[in-house]
Amino acid sequence: HSTTTFHPLITAAVDRGHNAGLSVSVLAWDGVALAVFTVGDELKADAAETISQLKYAGITPWLLTGDSEDAAQSIAKQVGIESDHVLSGALPQGKLTKIRELQSQSHTVVMVGDGINDAAALVGADVSIAMGTGTDVAVSSADITLMRTDLRAVLDALKLSKRTLRTIRVNLGWAFAYNVVGIPIAAMGLLSPMYAAGAMALSSLFVVTNSLRIRVPR
């Protein structure tokens, strides 16, 4: 408040909080500031590594947060997100607006969140990922829910999705080639029913075996 009196020690504490990237609140009584409270999120140990791996994969990370500008920029600096890829003080609608803006620029947006304020953005993203420890609203709004709490699970989910899509394409390609070659041969009577049945079984076995490879860790 403009009429609140700040003791130099209180002012110094506020400055230290802002410089540390923390959200600062001041308790005042009768126009006099009495105490300073600072609040900040503890970064996960693998946050910086995860951001680095996302960049290596060609993914541009953004930070959309309701925290103050100082707090948001401090977090972004620690994990390696560019300062111009930070949206601070964002309400739920603000996060959704930023996602739609990125989509309008022909970007495919993957949103990762765990809070109530992330629900609208999770719904609006092309692909949404919720942390399993998040709120029920976030989990129900997401396409994917991660059962692990470490951020590397996000990388694993993206890798798994790519492997799944690649496997689907291989299976479809195999099925198409098999039918293009097999059906004319069978129609001309050059392939006996017994061999045709065996070939069909082998084709199905290939598809199933190829699909099961997705479960093998890499």
C-alpha distance (Angstrom), angle and dihedral (degrees) to the residues before:
residue distance angle dihedral
H1 . . .
S2 3.81 . .
T3 3.83 92.7 .
T4 3.80 95.6 49.0
T5 3.79 115.4 113.8
F6 3.81 116.0 -134.6
H7 3.79 122.5 -158.3
P8 3.83 112.1 -140.1
L9 3.80 89.8 -112.6
I10 3.80 90.2 54.4
T11 3.80 90.9 48.4
A12 3.80 90.5 49.5
A13 3.81 90.9 50.3
V14 3.81 90.9 50.9
D15 3.80 90.8 50.2
R16 3.80 91.8 49.0
G17 3.78 90.4 51.4
H18 3.79 93.0 50.6
N19 3.80 92.5 45.6
A20 3.80 89.6 52.2
G21 3.79 90.6 53.4
L22 3.79 94.3 -112.6
S23 3.80 129.4 141.4
V24 3.81 107.5 -109.8
S25 3.80 128.8 -150.8
V26 3.80 125.7 -179.7
L27 3.80 125.4 -151.1
A28 3.80 111.3 -145.9
W29 3.79 133.1 178.6
D30 3.77 126.3 -167.7
G31 3.78 92.3 -12.9
V32 3.80 96.0 -48.2
A33 3.81 124.3 109.2
L34 3.80 108.0 -130.0
A35 3.80 107.3 171.1
V36 3.78 143.7 9.1
F37 3.80 125.1 -140.5
T38 3.78 122.4 -166.3
V39 3.78 124.1 -165.4
G40 3.78 128.5 -173.5
D41 3.78 140.9 164.3
E42 3.77 118.6 -112.3
L43 3.77 109.5 -126.6
K44 3.76 118.1 -127.7
A45 3.78 113.5 -110.6
D46 3.80 92.8 -118.1
A47 3.82 96.9 45.2
A48 3.81 97.2 102.6
E49 3.81 92.9 43.6
T50 3.80 91.3 49.6
I51 3.81 91.9 51.7
S52 3.80 89.9 48.5
Q53 3.81 91.4 51.5
L54 3.81 91.5 48.3
K55 3.80 90.2 53.5
Y56 3.80 90.5 47.9
A57 3.80 88.3 54.2
G58 3.81 90.1 54.5
I59 3.80 95.6 -103.5
T60 3.81 118.5 135.7
P61 3.83 110.5 -142.4
W62 3.79 122.7 -144.5
L63 3.80 129.5 -170.1
L64 3.80 115.3 -141.3
T65 3.78 111.0 -178.9
G66 3.76 143.3 153.6
D67 3.81 90.5 -136.5
S68 3.78 122.8 109.1
E69 3.79 121.3 -84.1
D70 3.81 92.6 -105.7
A71 3.80 93.0 49.5
A72 3.80 93.0 45.3
Q73 3.80 94.0 48.6
S74 3.80 90.8 47.8
I75 3.81 91.7 53.6
A76 3.80 91.8 44.8
K77 3.80 91.1 51.9
Q78 3.81 92.2 50.3
V79 3.80 94.7 51.7
G80 3.80 98.1 36.7
I81 3.81 103.6 -105.4
E82 3.81 115.4 146.6
S83 3.80 114.5 -109.7
D84 3.81 92.2 -123.1
H85 3.80 89.6 56.9
V86 3.80 93.2 64.4
L87 3.81 126.5 100.1
S88 3.80 110.2 -170.7
G89 3.79 131.3 -174.6
A90 3.79 88.1 26.4
L91 3.79 120.8 166.9
P92 3.84 119.1 -156.0
Q93 3.81 91.6 -91.8
G94 3.80 90.9 48.4
K95 3.79 91.8 55.3
L96 3.80 90.6 49.0
T97 3.81 91.1 48.7
K98 3.81 91.1 53.2
I99 3.81 91.0 49.9
R100 3.80 91.5 50.9
E101 3.79 89.7 48.0
L102 3.81 90.8 54.6
Q103 3.80 90.7 46.2
S104 3.80 90.3 51.9
Q105 3.82 86.6 57.9
S106 3.83 89.0 59.2
H107 3.81 94.4 -102.1
T108 3.79 121.9 142.7
V109 3.80 106.2 -132.9
V110 3.80 126.0 -149.3
M111 3.80 112.2 -170.2
V112 3.81 121.9 -158.9
G113 3.80 117.0 -169.2
D114 3.77 145.7 139.5
G115 3.79 108.1 -169.6
I116 3.78 138.8 85.1
N117 3.81 89.6 -110.5
D118 3.82 89.2 58.2
A119 3.82 95.6 57.9
A120 3.81 97.6 90.8
A121 3.81 92.0 46.1
L122 3.81 91.2 48.2
V123 3.80 90.5 54.0
G124 3.81 92.7 46.8
A125 3.81 97.2 48.2
D126 3.80 122.6 95.0
V127 3.80 89.0 -123.9
S128 3.80 122.8 12.8
I129 3.79 127.7 -162.5
A130 3.80 124.3 -168.8
M131 3.77 126.2 -166.3
G132 3.80 111.7 -120.1
T133 3.80 90.3 -127.0
G134 3.81 91.3 56.6
T135 3.77 129.9 104.2
D136 3.80 121.3 -69.5
V137 3.81 89.8 -114.3
A138 3.80 92.0 55.9
V139 3.81 93.3 45.7
S140 3.81 93.0 49.3
S141 3.83 91.3 48.0
A142 3.81 95.8 51.9
D143 3.79 130.8 88.0
I144 3.81 91.9 -144.6
T145 3.80 129.6 32.0
L146 3.79 117.5 -160.7
M147 3.79 115.3 -144.0
R148 3.80 93.1 -161.6
T149 3.79 123.2 75.4
D150 3.81 98.2 -145.6
L151 3.79 117.8 96.1
R152 3.80 92.4 -129.4
A153 3.78 84.7 77.1
V154 3.81 86.5 74.3
L155 3.81 90.0 58.3
D156 3.79 91.2 46.6
A157 3.81 90.9 50.7
L158 3.80 91.9 51.9
K159 3.81 92.0 47.0
L160 3.81 91.0 48.1
S161 3.80 91.6 50.7
K162 3.81 91.1 52.3
R163 3.80 91.9 48.3
T164 3.80 90.5 48.6
L165 3.80 92.7 51.2
R166 3.81 91.0 46.6
T167 3.82 90.7 50.5
I168 3.81 91.6 49.8
R169 3.80 90.5 52.8
V170 3.81 92.1 48.9
N171 3.80 91.5 49.1
L172 3.79 92.5 48.5
G173 3.80 91.3 46.6
W174 3.78 91.5 50.6
A175 3.81 92.9 47.2
F176 3.80 91.5 48.5
A177 3.81 93.4 49.2
Y178 3.80 92.2 44.6
N179 3.79 93.2 52.4
V180 3.81 94.8 42.3
V181 3.80 89.7 55.3
G182 3.80 101.2 31.3
I183 3.80 102.7 45.7
P184 3.85 96.7 56.0
I185 3.82 91.1 46.0
A186 3.80 91.4 50.2
A187 3.82 91.8 44.5
M188 3.80 91.0 54.8
G189 3.78 90.6 52.3
L190 3.79 93.3 -115.2
L191 3.81 92.9 122.5
S192 3.79 121.3 58.6
P193 3.84 118.3 -133.8
M194 3.81 90.1 -112.9
Y195 3.80 93.3 56.4
A196 3.80 90.9 41.5
A197 3.81 90.5 54.5
G198 3.81 90.3 47.8
A199 3.79 91.8 49.7
M200 3.80 90.3 49.8
A201 3.81 90.5 51.6
L202 3.80 91.5 49.4
S203 3.81 90.3 48.7
S204 3.81 91.1 52.5
L205 3.80 90.5 46.3
F206 3.81 90.6 53.0
V207 3.81 92.3 50.8
V208 3.81 93.3 48.2
T209 3.81 94.0 45.0
N210 3.79 92.4 46.7
S211 3.81 90.4 50.1
L212 3.81 92.6 49.8
R213 3.80 88.9 58.3
I214 3.79 87.6 74.8
R215 3.80 88.4 73.0
V216 3.80 92.9 57.7
P217 3.85 109.8 99.1
R218 3.81 116.0 -121.8
